[in-house]
Amino acid sequence: MTTATAALTAREYLRVSVDKSGTERSPEQQHSEHAETAAELGITLGKPYKDIGSASRYAKKARDDFERLLADLRNNRFGADLLWLWESSRGSRKTGEWVTLLDLCEEKGVRFYVQTHERILDPRNGNDRRTLLLDGVDSEYESYKTHKRVTRGVKTNLNHPGGARGHGVCPFGYERDYERVRDASGRRVMRPTEQRPKRDEAQAVIELFFRIRAGHSMAAIERDFKARGLVGRQGKPLSTRTMRGMARRVAYIGKRTHKGKELPASWPCVADFEGASYDGKPVSVAEFVKVFHEVQGILKDGDRRTNFSGGARHAFSGAHVCDVCDAPMTVTYRKAAGRPQPPAYQCHGKGCTRINKEKTDCLLRTVMLAYLGAELVTVQAELILKRSQLEAFEAEDPETPAEARLIGRKIERLTGEIRELEKGETELTPGPSPLAALFGYGLDVEKRWDATPVEAQRSIARMLLAPDVLGQVRVKQVSASASPNVTDRLRWVDADGRDVTPLSR
C-alpha cells in the first residue's frame, strides 16, 4: 500500500470476447487479478461494468455496460477515481470510441489503471495520454488483422468444392472432425474436415421439429427434454430460446447461410443416418426437409401472434417470480365449495406461493406508471437545459485559438449528451419499441396504458420489472411476510440481490 493510492476508489470494466480458444482471460479471472493488485495498493474496487462480446469496429452486438459506463461518466454517476482495465484493448478496439472514453475521463478527472501497464495513467498528462492513444491505435490495427484472417477463413470454407464447410461452433445434432494446418500467415489452426449427424443428438433434433409441427409448445418440449436429462453443448438443459433458434437453422437440412443467401453445405441433412426415426417410425431425408419447411411457416406465424393459444391475456403473468424457488408466477383459477375464487398468481414450479391477482396487478401498475411518467418528464427537462447550454456556446465569439478549442470541446460534449437524451426520449415516445405504444398520443400515462395491447403491456412490464430498472419482483410466502397484504408480500430486488424500494432508484 502507498500513501498516494490508499484513499483511491476504482470501478472495473471487465470485457471478454466470445473466445472459444480459451486464450482470453474471463471477466472473473480479470477481476481476481485486479482485486489482488488493488489490495496491494490499498485501492477500493466498486461495482464493476461487465460485457461479453467483441469491442472491434467489425462487431455487430452492442455492449450494454460500455454504453452505461459512458453515460455514467457524462452524467457524473461514475463515482470513483479510477477506471480499471485489464488492458487498453478491453475498453475498445475502435479508435474513435476509445478517444471519446479518454476525453470523458479527462473532463471528469477520472484516471486509468491498466493492469498490463502496472500503473495509473492520467489522460490529462501528455505522456500518459500519448501512451493511451497509441494503445487505441494498436488495438484497432490488431482487430483489423484478426478480421482479415477470419474473412479469409470464411471465404475458403464457403468456396470448398464439396460444399460450404462448417465455420464456428459445431451445431447441436452433429459431430465434426478437424485437421491441424497452417493458415496464410503461417499460424497453426484447426480446420474442419467432416461434419456428420451425431446419432443421439440428431434424434433429439428430429423430435424437436416433428413435435413443433404437431403443435407441441416449446415449454412442453423443454420440460420433457429436461426430465430425460438431455443437455446442450454447454452441459445445460435445452431452453425454449435455444430450441427456437435451433428450429430456424438451415444447417439441419444440409445448407449454410452467408449474408442472407443459402448455400449448399458440405455436411448432410441431420436425418441422413441409418436408423433416423420419430415415434417409432423411420424418417427419410426428404420427409425431414418437408417438415423443416413446415416448421418455418409455423414459427413465422408464431412471431406475429406471440402466443399459439390466441395471444397474451395477462400483462403481468411471468413478470414476477416465487421468492422460494425462483419459478415464474402464472395466473390460476380455483373453486371453493363449488364457487369460483378470485384469480391468483401461483408459483409455476412447486406451487410454493399464491397471491391475489387483482391486488398485485393494481400495485405493479401504479408503480410502473409513476415511473414511466416521471422518467419522460425528467428526460425532457434535461433536454431543454442541455439545448439552451448548447445554443449559448454556439453563440460565443472566442478571442483566442485556445478558447475556440475549449468551446469546441464543450459543444461536442453537449451534442453527444443531447444525442443520448434524444435517444432516451425516443424510447419513451412514438417509435418501434414497446414503450411507444404507451406514449403514442401524449402524456396521459394511464389512458395510454389502458389502450395498449396486452402483448405490448407484457413487454413493457418485463422491461421495467427487472433488477437494473425498478427491481425484480419476488413474491414471498405469507409466513415470511409482515402481513398478508400484497405490499408486504412483494420484494423488489436489484442485480446484486439487495432489497430496494421502487421509484427511489
N, C-alpha and C positions, 0 to 999 in steps of 0.2 A: 504494500500500500504506500502511496506517496501523498504528501500534503496537497499536491497540485490536482489530484484526481479524487481524493477521498469524499468530497461532497457532491460529486457529479452524479447525474442520473442519465440513463440511456434507454432508448427503445430500439429493438432489433427489427430489421426487415429480413425475414427468412424466406428464401425462394430456392426452389429446385425445379429443373425441367423434368418432363416425364421421361426419365432416363432409365432405359431397360438394361443398360450395360452394368449398372451398379458402380460406376466410376465417380458419380457426383455424391457429395455428402448430403444426406437428407436434412430437412429442417430440424429434426431432433438432434442430429449429430452437430449441426452448426450451432444450435442453441447450447448444447453441452460444452463445446469449446469456448463459446462466448462467455458462458456463466463462469467457467474456470478462470478465464482471463480477468473478467470483471471483479471476481472475488479477490484476486491478487492485487488489483489496482484500487480496490475499495469503491468501485462504481456500482450503483444500484440499477438493476435492469427492471424496466417496467413491462407493461403488456406489449407483446410483440405484434408486428404485422406479419402475415404469412400467406404465401401464394405457392401454388404448384402449377408450373407452365412456363413456356419459353418467354424470354424478355427480348428476343431478337425482332428486327423490323419485318421479318417474314412470318411472325406469329399471327394467328387469327383469333385466338382466345384472349379475352380481356383479363387483366389482372386486377381483381376487385380490391385487394388490400393495398396495392400500389396506388390506385386511384384514391383510396381512403387516406393513405399517407400524405399525398399531395394536398388533398382537401383539408386535412388536419393542420398542415403547415400554413396554408393560406389563411385559415380561419382561427389561428392561434390556439388550436386544440392539441397540438403535438405533446406539450407538457414535459419535455425532457431537454437536457443539454446536448446530448449526442445522438446521432443516428448510427446504429451499429450494423455493419455489413460483414459477411464472411469474406467477400472480395468485391471489388467495384462492379464486376460484371453481374453480381447478384442483383444489383439495383436496376440496371438497364443496359441493354446492348444497342440501344438507339441513341445516337449522339445527341440529337435534339432533345429527347426526353431526359437524358442524363443532365444536360445543361440546365434544363428547367428545374430539376431537383437541386442542382448546385445553387442556382440563383435564389430559389426559395429558402434554402438553408442559410445562405449568406445574408439574405434580407432579415431572417428571423433570428440570426445569431446562433444557429444550430451547427455544431461541428460534427465531423465524421470520425468514427473509429472503424478502421478497416483491418479485420483480423489478419489477413495475409501481409499487410504492411507493418503490423505490430505497433501502431502508433495512432495518435489523434491527428487528423488533418483538418485545417480550418480553411473553408472556401474564401474567407476574407484575406487570407495570406497569399501573396502572389505565387510563391514557390509551391505551396500546398495545392492551390487551385490548378497550377500547371500540371502537377502530378495527377490530380483527379481528372482533368480534361484529357490527358494522354491515355489514362486508363479507359476512358469512354471511347476514344478513337480506336484503341487496340481491341476493345471488346466488340465493337461493331465490325471491324475487319475480320476477327475470328468467326463471328456469326456469318459473315459473307462466305468465308471459305467452307464452313460447315454446310451452308445452304447449297453451294456448288457441288460438293461431294454427294450430298443426298440427292440432288437433282439428277446428277449423272447416274447414280444407282437406280433411281426410279425409271429413268429413260431406258437403261439397259434391261430392266425387268419387264417393262412394257413391250419392248421390241423383241423379246425372246421368240425364236422361230416356232417353238411348241406352244405358244400362247403366253399371255402376260403371267409372269411369275409372282409369287407372293411377296409382299413388302410389309414389314411391321410385324405385329403380333399374329401368330397363327390363330385363326378363328376357332372358337369352341366347336367341336364336332370333327375337327381334323387333327392330324399329326404331320410333322414336317421334318425332312432330313436336310442337313446342311453340309457344306464343304468349306474348308478354310482356303481363301485365296488372297491375292494382293490386289488392291484397287489401283486406279490410275496414279495416285500419289505415292504408291509403294506401301501403304498401310495394310496390315493383315486384317481381314474382315471375314465374317461368316456369311456365306451366300446360300440361300435356299436352293435345293436341287429338286426335291419331290415333295408334294403335298397330297395326302390321301385321307379318306374318311377313317376316323378312329371309332371302331365299332360301337362301344357303349355310349359315347357322346353323340355319335351320329344318330343312334336310335332315339335319343332324347330330343334331338333337333327335329327328326321326322315326326315324333309325337307332338311336339310343340305346334308345328304347322297344321297337322290334321285336327288337333283339338281346337285351335283358333277357328279353323274352317267350320268345325261343328258347333261353334257358338260358345265354347267354354270361356269364362273370363280369365284374364291374366292372373288375377288374385287367386282363383281356384287352382290354376296350374302351378303357381308359385307355392301354395300350401302343400300340394301333392308332391311336387319335386323335393321340397324341403323335408317332408315326412319320410321320403325314400332315401334321404341322405345325398341327393345329387348336388354337387357343387361345381362352381365355375373355375376359371383359370387361377383365381386368387385364393382358392380354398374356401370360398364363401358360397352360401346358397344363391341360386339364380334369382334375382329380384325381378319384379314386374317391369321395371325400367330397362334392365339388361335384356330381358326376353323380348320386349317391344323393339329394341334396337336390333336384336338378332333376327327378328321376323322380317326386317327390311333388307337384310344383307343379300345382295345378288351373288355373293361368293358361294352360297349354298346351291346354286344351280350352275356352278362352273363358270361364273363370269366375274369380271372386275370392273370397277368404275374409275375413270380418271377425268377430272374436270367436267363431270356431268355426263360423260359418254361411256356406254357399256362396251367392254372389250371381251373377246373370248379369253378364258384363263387357261393356264397350263394344268390345273387340277380338275378332277372330275366332280360331278354333282355329288352332294353329300349322301345321296341314296344309292350311289353306284358301288355297291359291295354285296357280296353274297350273303343272303340272309336278311336283307333290309325288309322291315315289316312294320305294321301298325295294327294293334288289336288282334294279333294272331294271323293277319293276312299279309301276303307278300306285297311289297311296294316297288314298282318299277321306276326307273328314272323319269320316263315320260309322265307317269301319274304324279310323281312328286313335283315336277315342274309345273304341271297344271294346277296343283293345289297351291304352290307358291304364288302364282299369279292371282288366284282367287283370294288369297290372304291379303295381298297388297290392296285389292279393292276394299276388303273389309276394314283394313287399318285406315285407309284414306277416308272412308265414310265415318269411321270412329273418330278421326281428328275433328271432323266438323261437328259431330254430336256430343263429343266428350264423354258420353255415357250410353252404353248399349241398351239400358232399360228405359230410355226416353229422356235422359237429361238429369242434371243435378236437381235435387228438390230442397236441400237444406244448406244454407250459406255457411254454417259453422261446423258442419259434420267433418270430422277429421282434422279440424284446426286446433284441437287441444288434445292432451294425452293424459293417460292414467298416471298418477304420481307414484303408484306402487310398481307397475310393470312396464311403463313407457308405451303401452299399446294405445292406438288412437281411440277416441271416443266417438261412437256412432249412434244414430237415433234408433231407439227400440220402443215397442209398444207392449203394454201388459193389460191383463184384466184381473180384477179382484172381485170375488163374489159375483162373477158374471158381468161386471160393469167395467168399461174401458177406463184405464188410468191415464193421467196426463202423460204425454210423450216425454221420454227422458233420454239423456245421453248415457250410454253404458260402455265400460271398457270392452274393447273388441278382442282382448286377449283372454284373460281368465275370468272376466266379469267382476274384477276387484271393486270397482266403484260405479256408482249410479247417481245422476244428478238431474234435477228438473230442467227440461229443455227450454221452456219459455223464459224462466227467470235467468238462466245462463245466457241465452241469446240477447236478452234485454241489456244485461250488464256489458257483454262484449261489444254490442252495437254502440252503446253510449260511449265507451272508452275509445273505440276506433273513430267514431265520427268527430269526437272532440279533438283527437289527434290530427285528423285529416284537415279539419277547418283551421286549426292553429298553424299547421305546417305550411299551408298555402299562403296564409296572411304573412307569416314570418318571411318566407322567400320573397314575396312581392315587395315587402317593406325594405328588405335589404337590397333588392334590385334598384329601387328608387334612389337609395342612398349612394350606391356604387355608380350609377349612371350620372348623378349630379356631380360626384367627385371627378369622374372621367371628363365631363364637359368642362369643369374648371381647369383641369390640367391641359386639356386641348386648347383652351383659350390663352394659356400662358405664352409670354414672349421672352424666351430665355436670352440673357445677355452674354453668356459665355458658352463655349462648347461643352464644358463640364456640366453646366446647369442644364443644357439641352439633353445630354446623355442621361442625367438623373431623371428629368421629366419623362424622357422616352421610356425608361425602365418602369416608371410608375404607371405610365399609360399602358404598357404591355402587361404589367401585373393586373391592373384593374380590368383590362379587356379579358384576360383569362378568367378572372373571378366572375365577371358578368356572364361569360360563356357558360361556366359551371352552374351559376344560379338559373340562367335561362333553361339549361337542360333540366334542372330540378323542377322549374315551373312547368315545363312541357309535360313532365311525367304526371303532374297534378292537374293538368288542363287538357283540352282536346288533343287526341293523338292516338297511337295504336296500342298503348299499354292498357291493362285492365282498369287503372285509375282514371283513364279518360272517360269511361262510362259514368263515373261518379261526378265529374265536374264539367261535363259537356255543355251545360247551359247555366252557368253562373255559380254562385257561392252558397246556394241553399243546399247544404250537405244532406240533410235528412230527406228532402224531396228527391234529390238525385239518387240517393241510396235506394229508396223505395222503388224508383223507376228503373233500376239497374237489373238486368237478367241475373238469375241465381248463379249461373256459371261464372259470371264476372264478379259477383259478390264473393263467391268462394275463393277465386283467385286473389282478390284484394285481402280477404281475411287471412289467407295463408302467407301473404307477403308481409302483413303488418304484425300478425301474432307470431313473430319469430324472435329468437333470442337477441338478434342485433338491432331490433326495432323496438317494439313495445315490450317484448319478452315472450318466451314460450309459456303458454297457459297449461298448468298442470292441475288436475282435479284430485283433491285429497279425499280420503275416506272420512266419513262423519266422525269416527272415533279419533282421528288425528287432527280435527279442526276445533277451533274455539267454540263454534256453534254450528248448527245445521244450515245457517244462512249461506247463500251462494257466495257472497262477498268473502266469507271466512274460509270457504272450501276451495277457492281458486288461488293457486300460487303463480306468480309471474317471475320467471327465471331468465337470467341473461346467459350469454355464451359460456361464462365461467361457472355456471351452476349456482350463482348467488341470487337470492330473492331481491326483487326490485319492485318499485311502485310505478305502475304505468303512468305516463304523462309527466313524470318527474325526470325523465332521462334526457 
